[in-house]
Amino acid sequence: MDGTENEHGDVEVKGFPTILLFPAGKGAKPITFDGGDRSLKALTKFLKKNAKVKFELPKKEKKADKEEDEEKDEL
């Protein structure tokens, strides 16, 4: 949600950008991501630590496999 265009009564934003996770569950409080490092790896680690529903992301394809698939698409 873009906090500059929307307001949420339960959330106080002190700076931009602010990343909040609203975990599942009645009465759950939002959790602020304040890791500093906003890389995909850091965000994934934050989600895995705090998400109520456990998940696994698909593994990244190897470059050679991707190139082979692209060659097949060209035929």
Order of alpha helices (4+ residues) and beta strands (2+ residues): beta-beta-alpha-alpha
